[in-house]
């Protein structure tokens, strides 16, 4: 429960920051986060193919 409250608080802070930042800064930050998530997903998928889980 505490984790959920902290996550919602952090999301509120980030959304408030984005509301006051210029659109170009928000778009660049969103693109960087998207690339970071895509790279993470590809690395996870490739590692699971090489090392299948025991379950």
C-alpha positions in Angstrom: 0.0 0.0 0.0 2.8 2.4 0.8 4.4 1.6 -2.5 1.2 2.6 -4.3 0.9 5.8 -2.4 4.6 6.7 -3.2 4.1 5.8 -6.9 1.0 8.0 -7.1 2.8 10.9 -5.4 5.7 10.6 -7.8 3.4 10.4 -10.8 1.7 13.6 -9.6 5.0 15.4 -9.2 6.2 14.3 -12.7 2.9 15.2 -14.3 3.0 18.6 -12.7 6.5 19.2 -14.0 5.5 18.2 -17.5 2.6 20.6 -17.4 4.9 23.5 -16.8 7.7 22.5 -19.2 7.8 23.6 -22.8 6.3 21.1 -25.2 9.6 20.4 -27.0 11.3 19.5 -23.7 8.4 17.1 -22.8 8.5 15.5 -26.3 12.3 14.9 -26.1 12.0 13.5 -22.6 9.1 11.2 -23.7 11.2 10.0 -26.7 14.2 9.3 -24.5 12.1 7.3 -22.1 10.5 5.4 -24.9 13.9 4.5 -26.4 15.1 3.4 -23.0 12.0 1.2 -22.5 12.4 -0.3 -25.9 16.1 -1.2 -25.4 15.2 -2.7 -22.0 12.4 -4.8 -23.5 14.7 -6.1 -26.3 17.4 -7.0 -23.8 15.0 -8.8 -21.6 13.5 -10.7 -24.5 16.9 -11.7 -25.8 18.1 -12.8 -22.4 15.0 -15.0 -21.9 15.6 -16.7 -25.3 19.2 -17.6 -24.3 18.4 -18.7 -20.8 15.0 -20.2 -20.6 13.4 -20.3 -17.1 13.4 -23.6 -15.2 9.6 -23.3 -14.4 
